[in-house]
């Protein structure tokens, strides 16, 4: 249903084949980049209720002590039109907001 509404041409191609698992196909397409998807960039600040300040990407170190409008608190959120990939990057440092194996926020 949803996949067919997104790509009727591919649905017609796969309709002729039997036993096709569309979930696997959509999952594979979501992982892969393609020329059809447009990258969208938006500028945000993330507010931390715990600290009462904004998240900052200070290179490898992440802080929740940024004032409103601080240059390190300006975050670029990158999304693709097809797929579920979202990337958050510090505008000033070009480091991405990541999580290590222990669940701690780090910049990479």
DSSP file (Angstrom, degrees, kcal/mol; ACC not computed):
  #  RESIDUE AA STRUCTURE BP1 BP2  ACC     N-H-->O    O-->H-N    N-H-->O    O-->H-N    TCO  KAPPA ALPHA  PHI   PSI    X-CA   Y-CA   Z-CA
    1    1 A X     >        0   0    0      0, 0.0     4,-1.8     0, 0.0     5,-0.2   0.000 360.0 360.0 360.0 -68.4    0.0    0.0    0.0
    2    2 A X  H  >  +     0   0    0      1,-0.2     4,-1.2     2,-0.2     5,-0.1   0.913 360.0  49.9 -64.4 -43.9    2.3    2.7    1.2
    3    3 A X  H  > S+     0   0    0      1,-0.2     4,-2.1     2,-0.2     3,-0.4   0.909 109.6  52.0 -61.5 -42.1    5.2    1.6   -0.9
    4    4 A X  H  4 S+     0   0    0      1,-0.2    -1,-0.2     2,-0.2    -2,-0.2   0.858 106.6  52.9 -64.4 -34.8    3.0    1.5   -4.0
    5    5 A X  H  < S+     0   0    0     -4,-1.8     3,-0.3     1,-0.2    -1,-0.2   0.789 111.8  47.1 -71.7 -24.1    1.8    5.0   -3.5
    6    6 A X  H  < S+     0   0    0     -4,-1.2    -2,-0.2    -3,-0.4     2,-0.2   0.851 131.3  13.2 -82.2 -35.7    5.5    6.1   -3.3
    7    7 A X     X  +     0   0    0     -4,-2.1     4,-1.8    -5,-0.1    -1,-0.2  -0.626  60.5 171.1-145.3  79.7    6.7    4.3   -6.4
    8    8 A X  H  > S+     0   0    0     -3,-0.3     4,-2.2     1,-0.2     5,-0.2   0.832  81.2  58.6 -61.9 -32.2    4.0    2.9   -8.7
    9    9 A X  H  > S+     0   0    0      1,-0.2     4,-1.9     2,-0.2    -1,-0.2   0.933 107.7  45.1 -63.5 -45.8    6.6    2.0  -11.4
   10   10 A X  H  > S+     0   0    0      1,-0.2     4,-2.5     2,-0.2    -1,-0.2   0.865 110.3  55.7 -65.8 -34.7    8.5   -0.2   -9.0
   11   11 A X  H  X S+     0   0    0     -4,-1.8     4,-1.8     1,-0.2    -1,-0.2   0.904 107.0  49.3 -63.7 -40.5    5.3   -1.8   -7.8
   12   12 A X  H  X S+     0   0    0     -4,-2.2     4,-0.7     2,-0.2    -1,-0.2   0.899 111.3  50.2 -65.3 -39.3    4.3   -2.8  -11.3
   13   13 A X  H >< S+     0   0    0     -4,-1.9     3,-0.5     1,-0.2     4,-0.3   0.925 116.7  39.8 -63.4 -44.7    7.8   -4.3  -11.9
   14   14 A X  H >< S+     0   0    0     -4,-2.5     3,-0.8     1,-0.2    -1,-0.2   0.684  99.3  75.3 -81.2 -17.5    7.6   -6.3   -8.7
   15   15 A X  H 3< S+     0   0    0     -4,-1.8    -1,-0.2     1,-0.3    -2,-0.2   0.818  91.0  57.8 -63.9 -29.0    3.9   -7.3   -9.1
   16   16 A X  T << S+     0   0    0     -4,-0.7     2,-0.3    -3,-0.5    -1,-0.3   0.790  96.3  75.8 -72.2 -26.3    4.9   -9.8  -11.8
   17   17 A X  S <  S-     0   0    0     -3,-0.8     3,-0.4    -4,-0.3     2,-0.2  -0.615  78.8-135.6 -86.0 145.2    7.2  -11.6   -9.4
   18   18 A X  S    S+     0   0    0     -2,-0.3    -2,-0.1     1,-0.2    -1,-0.0  -0.649  77.7  20.8 -97.0 157.4    5.7  -13.9   -6.8
   19   19 A X  S    S+     0   0    0     -2,-0.2     2,-0.5     1,-0.2    -1,-0.2   0.826  77.0 162.5  60.0  36.9    6.7  -14.1   -3.1
   20   20 A X        -     0   0    0     -3,-0.4     2,-0.9    -6,-0.2    -1,-0.2  -0.766  32.7-146.2 -88.8 128.0    8.3  -10.6   -3.0
   21   21 A X    >>  -     0   0    0     -2,-0.5     4,-1.5     1,-0.2     3,-0.5  -0.817  12.1-171.1 -94.9 101.8    8.8   -9.2    0.5
   22   22 A X  H 3> S+     0   0    0     -2,-0.9     4,-3.0     1,-0.2     5,-0.3   0.784  80.3  65.7 -65.5 -27.4    8.3   -5.5    0.1
   23   23 A X  H 3> S+     0   0    0      1,-0.2     4,-2.3     2,-0.2    -1,-0.2   0.919 103.5  45.8 -61.2 -42.6    9.5   -4.8    3.6
   24   24 A X  H <> S+     0   0    0     -3,-0.5     4,-2.5     2,-0.2    -1,-0.2   0.916 113.3  50.0 -65.7 -43.0   13.0   -6.0    2.8
   25   25 A X  H  X S+     0   0    0     -4,-1.5     4,-2.4     2,-0.2    -2,-0.2   0.935 112.7  45.5 -61.4 -46.8   13.0   -4.0   -0.5
   26   26 A X  H  X S+     0   0    0     -4,-3.0     4,-2.2     1,-0.2    -1,-0.2   0.891 111.9  52.8 -64.7 -39.4   11.9   -0.8    1.3
   27   27 A X  H  X S+     0   0    0     -4,-2.3     4,-1.6    -5,-0.3    -1,-0.2   0.915 111.0  46.7 -62.0 -43.1   14.5   -1.4    4.1
   28   28 A X  H  X S+     0   0    0     -4,-2.5     4,-1.6     1,-0.2    -2,-0.2   0.903 112.9  49.1 -65.1 -41.3   17.2   -1.8    1.5
   29   29 A X  H  < S+     0   0    0     -4,-2.4    -1,-0.2     1,-0.2    -2,-0.2   0.843 107.7  55.6 -67.3 -32.6   16.1    1.3   -0.4
   30   30 A X  H  < S+     0   0    0     -4,-2.2    -1,-0.2     1,-0.2    -2,-0.2   0.877 108.3  47.9 -67.2 -37.9   16.0    3.3    2.9
   31   31 A X  H  < S+     0   0    0     -4,-1.6     2,-0.2    -5,-0.2    -1,-0.2   0.858 103.1  74.7 -70.6 -35.3   19.6    2.5    3.7
   32   32 A X  S  < S-     0   0    0     -4,-1.6     2,-0.2    -5,-0.1     0, 0.0  -0.538  77.8-131.7 -85.1 143.1   20.9    3.4    0.2
   33   33 A X        -     0   0    0     -2,-0.2     2,-0.3     3,-0.0    -2,-0.1  -0.601  29.3-173.6 -82.0 152.4   21.3    6.9   -1.0
   34   34 A X        -     0   0    0     -2,-0.2     3,-0.2    48,-0.1    48,-0.1  -0.940  37.6-113.5-143.3 168.2   19.8    7.7   -4.4
   35   35 A X  S    S+     0   0    0     -2,-0.3    -2,-0.0     1,-0.2    -1,-0.0   0.616 109.8  62.9 -77.6 -12.5   19.7   10.6   -6.9
   36   36 A X  S    S+     0   0    0      2,-0.1    -1,-0.2    46,-0.0     2,-0.1   0.864  84.1  86.5 -81.4 -37.3   15.9   11.1   -6.4
   37   37 A X        -     0   0    0     -3,-0.2     2,-0.5    45,-0.1    43,-0.0  -0.376  69.0-146.3 -66.8 138.7   16.1   12.0   -2.7
   38   38 A X        -     0   0    0     -2,-0.1    43,-1.0     2,-0.0     2,-0.4  -0.907  12.8-129.9-104.9 132.3   16.7   15.6   -1.9
   39   39 A X  E     -A   80   0A   0     -2,-0.5     2,-0.5    41,-0.2    41,-0.2  -0.676  22.6-156.5 -79.6 131.4   18.7   16.5    1.1
   40   40 A X  E     -A   79   0A   0     39,-3.2    39,-2.2    -2,-0.4     2,-0.4  -0.930   4.9-162.6-111.2 133.4   16.9   19.1    3.3
   41   41 A X  E     +A   78   0A   0     -2,-0.5     2,-0.3    37,-0.2    37,-0.2  -0.954  11.8 173.0-116.5 130.9   18.8   21.3    5.7
   42   42 A X  E     -A   77   0A   0     35,-1.7    35,-3.3    -2,-0.4     2,-0.5  -0.990  27.1-130.1-135.0 146.5   17.2   23.2    8.5
   43   43 A X  E     +A   76   0A   0     -2,-0.3     2,-0.3    33,-0.2    33,-0.2  -0.843  38.3 159.6 -99.2 126.8   18.8   25.2   11.3
   44   44 A X  E     -A   75   0A   0     31,-3.2    31,-3.2    -2,-0.5     2,-0.4  -0.847  34.2-139.1-134.7 168.8   17.6   24.5   14.9
   45   45 A X        -     0   0    0     -2,-0.3     2,-0.6    29,-0.2    29,-0.1  -0.988  20.4-141.2-124.6 141.0   18.5   24.8   18.5
   46   46 A X        -     0   0    0      9,-0.4     9,-3.0    -2,-0.4     2,-0.4  -0.910  14.3-149.1-104.8 122.7   17.8   21.9   20.9
   47   47 A X  E     -D   54   0B   0     -2,-0.6     2,-0.6     7,-0.2     7,-0.2  -0.745   2.8-147.6 -92.7 133.7   16.7   23.0   24.3
   48   48 A X  E  >> -D   53   0B   0      5,-3.4     4,-2.1    -2,-0.4     5,-0.6  -0.895   6.0-164.1-101.2 118.3   17.5   20.9   27.3
   49   49 A X  T  45S+     0   0    0     -2,-0.6    -1,-0.2     1,-0.2     5,-0.0   0.829  89.2  60.2 -66.9 -30.4   14.9   20.9   30.0
   50   50 A X  T  45S+     0   0    0      1,-0.2    -1,-0.2    -3,-0.1    -2,-0.0   0.941 119.6  23.1 -63.4 -49.0   17.4   19.4   32.5
   51   51 A X  T  45S-     0   0    0      2,-0.2    -2,-0.2    13,-0.0    -1,-0.2   0.675  96.1-130.3 -92.7 -18.6   19.9   22.3   32.2
   52   52 A X  T  <5S+     0   0    0     -4,-2.1     2,-0.2     1,-0.3    -3,-0.2   0.678  79.0  90.2  74.4  16.4   17.5   25.0   31.1
   53   53 A X  E   <S-D   48   0B   0     -5,-0.6    -5,-3.4    11,-0.4    -1,-0.3  -0.627  81.4 -86.1-129.5-173.2   20.0   25.8   28.3
   54   54 A X  E     -DE  47  66B   0     12,-3.0    12,-2.6    -7,-0.2    -7,-0.2  -0.723  39.9-103.5-103.8 152.3   20.6   24.8   24.7
   55   55 A X  E     -     0   0B   0     -9,-3.0     2,-0.4    -2,-0.3    -9,-0.4  -0.513  37.8-161.5 -70.9 135.4   22.7   21.8   23.4
   56   56 A X  E     - E   0  63B   0      7,-3.5     7,-2.1    -2,-0.2     2,-0.7  -0.953  16.3-148.6-119.8 141.1   26.1   22.9   22.0
   57   57 A X  E     + E   0  62B   0     15,-2.1    36,-0.3    -2,-0.4     5,-0.2  -0.914  21.5 173.8-105.6 103.7   28.4   20.9   19.7
   58   58 A X  E >   - E   0  61B   0      3,-2.5     3,-0.7    -2,-0.7     2,-0.5  -0.274  60.2 -83.4-103.7  44.6   31.9   22.0   20.8
   59   59 A X  T 3  S-     0   0    0      1,-0.2    -1,-0.2    -2,-0.2    31,-0.1  -0.814 108.7  -5.8  87.8-128.4   33.8   19.6   18.6
   60   60 A X  T 3  S+     0   0    0     -2,-0.5    47,-2.1    46,-0.1     2,-0.4   0.722 126.6  77.5 -72.8 -20.4   34.1   16.2   20.2
   61   61 A X  E <   -E   58   0B   0     -3,-0.7    -3,-2.5    45,-0.2     2,-0.4  -0.750  66.2-157.3 -96.9 136.8   32.5   17.5   23.4
   62   62 A X  E     -E   57   0B   0     43,-0.4     2,-0.3    -2,-0.4    -5,-0.2  -0.925  13.8-174.9-110.8 135.7   28.7   18.1   23.7
   63   63 A X  E     -E   56   0B   0     -7,-2.1    -7,-3.5    -2,-0.4     3,-0.2  -0.912  28.2-154.8-128.7 155.1   27.4   20.5   26.3
   64   64 A X  E    S+     0   0B   0     -2,-0.3   -11,-0.4    -9,-0.3    -9,-0.2  -0.248  76.8  90.6-117.8  42.6   23.9   21.5   27.5
   65   65 A X  E     +     0   0B   0    -12,-0.1     2,-0.2   -11,-0.1   -10,-0.2   0.131  52.0 132.5-123.8  18.1   25.0   25.0   28.6
   66   66 A X  E     -E   54   0B   0    -12,-2.6   -12,-3.0    -3,-0.2     2,-0.1  -0.503  50.0-132.2 -79.0 138.9   24.4   27.1   25.5
   67   67 A X    >   -     0   0    0     -2,-0.2     3,-2.2   -14,-0.2     2,-0.2  -0.461  43.7 -78.2 -79.0 159.6   22.6   30.4   25.7
   68   68 A X  T 3  S+     0   0    0      1,-0.3    -1,-0.1    -2,-0.1   -21,-0.0  -0.410 121.2  13.6 -58.5 125.0   19.9   31.2   23.2
   69   69 A X  T 3  S+     0   0    0      1,-0.3    -1,-0.3    -2,-0.2     5,-0.1   0.392  85.9 154.6  88.4  -2.6   21.5   32.2   19.9
   70   70 A X    X   -     0   0    0     -3,-2.2     3,-1.2     1,-0.1     4,-0.4  -0.308  50.5-127.0 -57.8 140.2   25.0   30.9   20.9
   71   71 A X  G >  S+     0   0    0      1,-0.3     3,-0.7     2,-0.2    21,-0.5   0.813 109.5  52.0 -64.5 -29.2   27.0   30.0   17.7
   72   72 A X  G 3  S+     0   0    0      1,-0.2   -15,-2.1    19,-0.1    -1,-0.3   0.612 103.0  60.1 -80.7 -11.2   27.8   26.5   19.0
   73   73 A X  G <  S+     0   0    0     -3,-1.2     2,-0.7   -17,-0.2   -27,-0.3   0.454  77.0 105.7 -93.2  -1.9   24.1   25.9   19.7
   74   74 A X    <   -     0   0    0     -3,-0.7    17,-2.8    -4,-0.4     2,-0.5  -0.715  55.8-170.6 -80.2 113.8   23.2   26.4   16.0
   75   75 A X  E     -AB  44  90A   0    -31,-3.2   -31,-3.2    -2,-0.7     2,-0.6  -0.913  18.3-145.3-115.0 129.9   22.5   22.9   14.7
   76   76 A X  E     -AB  43  89A   0     13,-3.4    13,-2.7    -2,-0.5     2,-0.6  -0.825  13.5-157.4 -90.7 123.1   22.0   21.9   11.1
   77   77 A X  E     -AB  42  88A   0    -35,-3.3   -35,-1.7    -2,-0.6     2,-0.5  -0.910   8.4-164.2-104.4 116.9   19.4   19.1   10.8
   78   78 A X  E     +AB  41  87A   0      9,-3.3     9,-2.6    -2,-0.6     2,-0.3  -0.875  13.3 170.6-104.3 127.8   19.9   17.1    7.6
   79   79 A X  E     -AB  40  86A   0    -39,-2.2   -39,-3.2    -2,-0.5     2,-0.3  -0.942  26.4-132.8-132.1 156.7   17.1   14.8    6.3
   80   80 A X  E     -A   39   0A   0      5,-0.9   -41,-0.2    -2,-0.3     3,-0.1  -0.834  18.2-130.9-104.8 147.9   16.4   12.9    3.1
   81   81 A X  S    S+     0   0    0    -43,-1.0     2,-0.5    -2,-0.3    -1,-0.1   0.819 100.0  41.3 -69.0 -29.0   13.0   13.0    1.4
   82   82 A X  S    S+     0   0    0    -48,-0.1     2,-0.2   -44,-0.1    -1,-0.2  -0.979 109.7  24.8-119.5 123.7   13.0    9.2    1.2
   83   83 A X  S    S-     0   0    0     -2,-0.5    -3,-0.1     1,-0.1   -52,-0.1  -0.542  83.9 -90.3 116.0 176.0   14.2    7.2    4.1
   84   84 A X  S    S+     0   0    0     -2,-0.2     2,-0.4   -54,-0.2    -1,-0.1   0.123  71.0 130.7-116.3  20.0   14.6    7.7    7.8
   85   85 A X        +     0   0    0    -55,-0.2    -5,-0.9    -3,-0.2     2,-0.4  -0.624  27.3 175.5 -81.3 129.1   18.0    9.1    8.1
   86   86 A X  E     -B   79   0A   0     -2,-0.4     2,-0.4    -7,-0.2    -7,-0.2  -1.000   7.0-170.4-130.8 130.9   18.4   12.2   10.2
   87   87 A X  E     -B   78   0A   0     -9,-2.6    -9,-3.3    -2,-0.4     2,-0.5  -0.978   6.4-160.0-123.9 136.1   21.8   13.9   10.8
   88   88 A X  E     +B   77   0A   0     -2,-0.4     9,-3.3     9,-0.4     2,-0.4  -0.969  16.4 178.0-118.5 123.4   22.4   16.7   13.3
   89   89 A X  E     -BC  76  96A   0    -13,-2.7   -13,-3.4    -2,-0.5     2,-0.4  -0.965  34.0-114.9-129.3 139.5   25.6   18.7   12.9
   90   90 A X  E  >  -B   75   0A   0      5,-3.0     4,-2.5    -2,-0.4     5,-0.2  -0.607  22.7-147.5 -69.7 123.3   27.0   21.7   14.7
   91   91 A X  T  4 S+     0   0    0    -17,-2.8    -1,-0.2    -2,-0.4   -16,-0.1   0.887  94.6  43.7 -60.9 -40.6   27.0   24.6   12.3
   92   92 A X  T  4 S+     0   0    0    -21,-0.5    -1,-0.2   -18,-0.5   -20,-0.1   0.878 126.1  27.7 -74.6 -39.7   30.2   26.2   13.8
   93   93 A X  T  4 S-     0   0    0    -36,-0.3    -2,-0.2     2,-0.2    -1,-0.2   0.639  89.0-134.6-101.4 -16.5   32.3   23.0   14.2
   94   94 A X     <  +     0   0    0     -4,-2.5     2,-0.4     1,-0.3    -3,-0.1   0.681  59.9 137.1  64.7  18.2   31.0   20.7   11.5
   95   95 A X        -     0   0    0     -5,-0.2    -5,-3.0   -38,-0.2    -1,-0.3  -0.787  52.3-126.9 -94.2 140.7   30.9   17.9   14.1
   96   96 A X  B     -C   89   0A   0     -2,-0.4    12,-1.9    -7,-0.2     2,-0.7  -0.601  18.7-115.6 -86.2 146.9   27.9   15.6   14.1
   97   97 A X  E     +F  107   0C   0     -9,-3.3    -9,-0.4    -2,-0.2     2,-0.2  -0.738  51.7 164.4 -80.0 115.0   25.9   14.9   17.2
   98   98 A X  E     -F  106   0C   0      8,-3.2     8,-2.5    -2,-0.7     2,-0.4  -0.749  34.4-128.9-128.9 172.6   26.4   11.1   17.9
   99   99 A X  E     -F  105   0C   0      6,-0.2     6,-0.2    -2,-0.2     2,-0.0  -0.995  20.2-142.9-126.8 130.9   25.9    8.7   20.7
  100  100 A X    >   -     0   0    0      4,-2.6     3,-1.9    -2,-0.4     6,-0.0  -0.198  39.7 -87.6 -82.2-177.6   28.7    6.3   21.8
  101  101 A X  T 3  S+     0   0    0      1,-0.3    -1,-0.1     2,-0.1    -2,-0.0   0.769 128.1  54.9 -64.0 -25.8   28.1    2.7   23.0
  102  102 A X  T 3  S-     0   0    0      2,-0.1    -1,-0.3     1,-0.0    -3,-0.0   0.480 120.6-106.7 -86.2  -1.7   27.4    3.8   26.5
  103  103 A X  S <  S+     0   0    0     -3,-1.9     2,-0.3     1,-0.3    -2,-0.1   0.571  73.3 140.3  89.3  10.0   24.7    6.2   25.4
  104  104 A X        -     0   0    0      1,-0.1    -4,-2.6     0, 0.0    -1,-0.3  -0.681  56.2-115.2 -87.5 139.1   26.7    9.4   26.0
  105  105 A X  E     +F   99   0C   0     -2,-0.3   -43,-0.4    -6,-0.2     2,-0.3  -0.567  44.0 168.0 -73.9 132.9   26.4   12.2   23.4
  106  106 A X  E     -F   98   0C   0     -8,-2.5    -8,-3.2    -2,-0.3     2,-0.4  -0.944  33.0-118.0-139.9 159.7   29.7   12.9   21.6
  107  107 A X  E      F   97   0C   0    -47,-2.1   -10,-0.2    -2,-0.3   -45,-0.1  -0.857 360.0 360.0-100.5 136.6   30.8   14.9   18.6
  108  108 A X              0   0    0    -12,-1.9   -11,-0.1    -2,-0.4    -1,-0.1   0.294 360.0 360.0-138.3 360.0   32.3   13.1   15.5
